[in-house]
Amino acid sequence: MQLYSRRRRRPDDALQAPQSASRSPTPEAALHRQGRTPPTPAQLQNHFLSHRVVLDSNGAIAIGLPLTGGILIKYVNAVDLEHLRASRKASTARPNPNIPSEEDEWCTKLRSLAPGWYRSISDRYQTLNDDRPKTTTEEEQASIGYLDSPRSGHVVVVRCVTGQMPAEWGAYNKCLTMQERCDVMEEFGADVYGTADEAEELNGRHEEKMKRERDKLEDEYGPFEA
């Protein structure tokens, strides 16, 4: 069973403002419902730039600062954190001073989970508040599973519209091991690849695609406030 059927898009369909729909709450959105003031972009930036993994009551967020610019962000669970060799008990601070080669190694690990790429924390914050339309890759998300190691085994991928997974997909976040995750994903009609390079979200060209889509968005609508 597939999670969704990819609909036919108009040429500029990826640039349309998102329609209101039910979606899974982000940590920031959850603050709104709790009557608490969400963090400002400046507060988010300071906190994110000083951490590789931020844990909160809704899960965890992994953050990478690639040498090529921008920022990588991925909402992760316990299996992801084990895959990244990051703590599941506390947030992981970014080393100070941050050594470029070590950060690049961290970003390589994070890319194996298909993170989103943004120009900055403020750029990400704009998508959460619907201050700008989302690109195609921002409207969709990929869940990744590995059988054996990332480069020598089957790679399992489930693609879905962000926030529109069925209730049964909750089993994904309850998995305790990567093998259990892959089993759940295959029940939802996952695509299985021989290597990571065969999956669009995991090859070296995907990040460049995200950057091009972001540039196209600004060409269409003009610059967005930083």
C-alpha positions in Angstrom: 0.0 0.0 0.0 1.4 3.4 -1.0 1.2 6.3 1.4 0.1 8.6 -1.4 -0.1 8.9 -5.2 2.0 11.7 -6.6 -0.4 14.1 -8.3 0.3 15.7 -11.7 1.8 19.2 -11.1 1.5 22.3 -13.2 4.8 23.8 -14.4 4.9 26.2 -11.5 2.8 24.2 -9.1 5.7 23.8 -6.6 5.7 27.5 -6.0 2.0 27.8 -4.9 1.3 28.9 -1.4 0.5 25.8 0.7 -3.2 25.0 1.4 -4.3 24.5 5.0 -4.3 20.9 5.8 -3.9 18.7 8.9 -0.2 18.0 9.5 2.0 16.7 12.3 2.9 19.4 14.7 6.5 20.7 14.7 8.0 21.6 18.1 7.6 25.3 17.3 3.9 24.9 16.3 3.2 22.9 19.5 4.2 25.9 21.5 1.3 27.8 20.0 -1.2 25.3 21.1 0.3 25.3 24.6 -0.2 29.0 24.9 3.5 29.6 25.0 5.4 32.1 22.9 7.5 30.4 20.2 11.1 31.3 19.9 12.1 34.2 17.7 14.3 33.6 14.6 17.3 35.0 16.5 16.7 32.7 19.4 16.3 29.7 17.1 19.4 30.6 15.2 21.6 30.9 18.3 20.3 27.7 19.8 20.5 25.7 16.6 24.0 26.9 15.6 25.3 25.8 19.0 23.8 22.3 18.8 24.0 19.3 16.4 20.9 17.7 18.0 18.2 19.5 19.9 15.9 17.3 22.0 12.5 18.5 23.2 9.1 17.1 24.3 8.1 16.4 20.7 11.2 14.5 19.6 14.5 15.8 18.2 15.9 17.9 15.5 19.3 17.3 13.9 21.2 20.3 12.4 24.1 20.4 10.1 26.2 23.4 8.9 27.6 22.3 5.5 30.8 23.9 4.2 28.9 24.7 1.0 26.6 27.0 2.9 23.1 27.0 4.2 21.8 24.7 7.0 20.6 21.0 7.0 17.6 20.2 9.3 15.9 16.8 9.9 13.3 15.8 12.5 14.7 12.5 13.9 13.7 9.8 16.3 15.5 7.2 18.4 16.5 5.0 15.4 17.8 8.0 13.6 19.9 9.1 16.6 21.4 5.7 16.9 22.2 5.8 13.1 23.9 9.2 13.7 25.6 7.9 16.8 24.1 10.8 18.8 22.8 10.8 22.3 19.1 9.9 22.8 19.1 11.3 26.4 20.3 14.8 25.9 20.9 17.5 23.2 24.2 17.3 21.5 26.2 20.5 21.6 28.2 21.6 18.6 32.0 21.5 19.4 33.5 24.9 20.3 35.6 25.7 18.3 33.7 23.9 15.5 36.3 22.2 13.3 35.2 22.4 9.6 36.3 18.8 8.8 34.4 17.4 11.7 31.3 19.4 10.9 31.6 18.2 7.3 31.7 14.6 8.5 28.6 15.2 10.7 26.8 16.7 7.6 27.7 13.6 5.6 26.0 11.4 8.3 23.0 13.7 8.4 22.6 13.6 4.6 22.2 9.9 4.8 18.7 10.6 6.4 17.7 13.1 3.6 17.5 16.3 5.6 16.0 19.5 4.3 18.2 22.3 3.1 17.5 25.9 4.0 19.4 29.2 3.4 19.3 30.0 7.1 17.3 29.4 10.3 15.2 32.4 9.4 14.4 30.8 6.0 13.2 27.6 7.8 11.2 29.7 10.3 9.4 31.4 7.3 8.2 28.0 6.1 6.9 27.1 9.6 4.9 30.3 9.7 3.7 30.1 6.1 5.5 33.4 5.5 6.6 32.1 2.1 5.4 29.3 -0.2 7.2 25.9 0.1 9.2 24.4 -2.6 8.4 20.9 -4.0 11.1 19.3 -1.7 9.8 21.2 1.3 6.2 20.0 0.7 7.4 16.4 0.6 9.5 14.3 2.9 11.4 11.1 2.7 11.8 8.5 5.4 15.0 6.5 5.1 15.8 3.0 6.4 19.0 1.0 6.0 19.6 -2.7 5.8 23.2 -3.3 6.8 25.4 -0.2 6.2 24.4 2.8 4.2 26.7 2.0 1.3 26.5 -1.8 1.3 23.0 -3.0 1.5 19.5 -2.2 0.7 18.2 1.3 1.2 14.5 1.7 2.0 12.7 4.9 1.2 9.1 6.0 1.8 8.0 9.3 0.3 5.0 11.2 1.4 3.5 14.7 1.6 4.7 16.4 4.7 2.3 16.0 7.6 -0.2 13.8 5.7 0.8 10.3 6.8 -2.0 8.0 7.9 -2.4 7.2 11.6 -0.9 3.7 11.1 2.4 5.4 10.2 2.8 6.0 13.9 4.4 2.5 14.0 7.4 4.1 12.2 8.3 6.2 15.2 7.8 3.3 17.6 10.5 1.1 16.0 13.4 0.2 18.2 15.8 -0.9 15.5 16.6 0.0 11.9 15.5 -3.5 10.9 12.1 -3.0 12.5 11.8 0.4 10.7 12.6 -1.2 7.3 9.9 -3.9 8.0 7.3 -1.2 8.7 8.3 0.9 5.7 8.0 -2.0 3.4 4.5 -2.6 4.6 3.7 0.9 3.3 5.0 0.1 -0.1 8.5 1.5 0.3 10.9 1.8 -2.6 14.0 -0.4 -2.1 17.4 0.5 -3.7 20.7 -1.4 -3.9 22.8 1.6 -2.9 22.1 5.1 -1.5 23.2 6.7 -4.8 20.2 5.2 -6.5 17.7 7.1 -4.3 17.1 10.6 -5.5 17.1 12.1 -1.9 20.5 10.5 -1.1 22.6 11.3 -4.1 24.9 14.3 -4.2 22.6 16.1 -6.6 19.6 16.4 -4.3 21.0 19.3 -2.2 21.7 21.3 -5.4 18.1 20.6 -6.5 16.8 22.1 -3.2 19.0 25.2 -3.7 17.7 25.6 -7.3 14.1 25.3 -6.2 14.7 28.0 -3.5 16.3 30.3 -6.1 13.4 29.8 -8.4 11.0 30.6 -5.6 12.6 34.0 -5.1 12.7 34.6 -8.9 9.0 34.1 -8.9 8.0 36.0 -5.8 10.9 38.4 -5.1 13.2 38.3 -2.1 11.8 37.3 1.3 12.6 39.2 4.5 15.5 37.6 6.3 
